Amino acid sequence: MDLRKKRGRPAQKTVKNIALQRAVVLVRGVKKLALELGVHPNNVSDWLYREPKIPAHHVQKVVQATRGLIKAEELRPDIFIPLEFS
């Protein structure tokens, strides 16, 4: 049995929450967004790659960190319903 590590590119992770990925780009990194939210960067990474839903109590903080460029309904459309005016 060959115990050497396989060489090459690591497997790409699939982003579960595109809106959160945009938020990370806007604030320039997972670590900076984590600081804004008061959580560990691993939490933000988990929300990006493992859990499709960011906890509801952090949604408004993400909206504030992105200065409203990311909407609450983009992050959690199951909870926050977009308001449509006629």
N, C-alpha and C positions, 0 to 999 in steps of 0.2 A: 504494500500500500504506500502510495506517494504522499508524504506529509507536507510537501512544500506548498506554499501559498500560491494560489492562482494569480497570475499577473494580468494586468489590464485595467480597464476603467471600472470603477465601482458601479453597481446598479443604481440607476437614477430613481430618486424618490418621486412618488406621485403626489402632487399637491391636492389636498382635499378641499381647501377653501380658497378660491381664487381671489375673493375680495380681501381676505387677510393677507395673501401674498402681495397684493397691490399696496396694502397698508405698510407692510414691511419695507417695500421699495420706497414709498413716500417718506418714511421716517429714517430711511437709510440704514436698515439692519434689524435683525431679530433682537440683538442685545439692547438697542436703543428703544425699540417698542416695548420690550420687557420692562425696562426702567420706567417708562411712561405708565405702564399698567401696574407696576409694583409686584411683578411676578418674576420667577426665574426664567431665563431664556429657554430652558428645556420645555417649559410649559407652552411657550409660543410655538416652538418647533413641533411639539405634540399636536397642537391645534392645526398646524399647517399640514403635517404628513400622516398623522394617525387618526385623530378624531375630527370628523367633518364639521363639528359645531363648537364654536367658541362659547364659553359659559356666558350666559345672559348678563350677569353682573359686570362683565368686562366690555361689553359692546359699546356703551356710551363713552368709555375711556378711549377706545380705539377711534371713535368718531372725533373726539376732541383732539387726540394726538395727530390726526390727519387733517385737522382744521376743517372738518366737514366734507372733505373730498371723498371719503368712503362713508356711505350712508348705513344706518343701522339695519335697514331692510336688506341690504346687500350681504351683511354678515350673518344675519339670522332671519331669513324670510319667513320662517315658521312662527316667529314671535312678533316681529315688527312688520306691520302691514303698511305698504306705501300709501301715502295720502294722495288722492287724485282730485284735483279741482277742475270743475268744468268752466 
